[in-house]
Amino acid sequence: MGMLENKIVLVTGGARGIGKAISLAFASEGSHIAFSDKELGSAADETSELIRAKGVRVLALQSDVRDFASTQTAVDEVKKEFQRIDVLVNNAGITRDNLLMRMTEEDWDLVLDTNLKGTFNYCRAVSKYMISQREGKIINISSVVGIIGNPGQVNYSASKAGMIGLTKTLAKELASRNIQVNAVAPGFVETSMTEKLTPQQREALLTMIPMKRTAQPEEIAGVVVFLASPAARYITGQVLCVDGGLVI
């Protein structure tokens, strides 16, 4: 097994995309995985089977990250099943893109409630267990657009920038309890979101990236595993951009 054998890892939005890659990367290191999603279906079943095939335990949870009671119930279930929670990865997120003048209040609220409030909800629910353990790792999946902005994504950019502020503040609050809190800021990653790009949009995007390619989900997952590992035990409050040089 790997460097995180028998650790208990909770990944929000872990059934597909980057979350799925993160769940599988931790499973490959010998960690037992709990992952949540708003709705459990065929994607969750497939991810669960792939995790089990790596010889570790898995728990799939239905949870609405926007609702604190729902997140608390999910976290309590993980604690009951595994007796502890070593790593929390706040990955769940959505987009509802539009220019500011065309953006509805509903789309603003939905993105902020899911991406930012959802991160707060899970951090709050998990922190009490990590404080009791006197150790833990929290890794928040932000985005480069939370650093540099992106036209048409005022809600998404604001939510991801908020996650960075949350990460830095929580890192200061929990450092004395041996809990490290960091963020990963992916650039453009090959997921269902980037599949919607037209060839012209993709070409324009690649001109902005020094490495001239998008990332694979596994390349994000590798950095998350590093931050959860003993190799990163003296790193806290940091934002690691995994973006092919986009933010240089």
Buried (B, 14 or more C-beta within 10 A) or exposed (E): EBBBEEBBBBBBBBBBBBBBBBBBBBBBBBBBBBBBBBEBEEBBEEBBEBBEEBEBBBBBBBBBBBBBEBBBBBBEBBBEEBEBBBBBBBBBBBBBBBEEEEBEEEBBBBBBBBBBBBBBBBBBBBBEBBBEBEBBBBBBBBBBBBBBBBEBBBBBBBBBBBBBEBBBEBBEBBEEBBBBBBBBBBBBBBBEBBEEBEEEEEEEBBEBBEEEEBBBBBBBBBBBBBBBBEEBEEBBBBBBBBBBEBEE
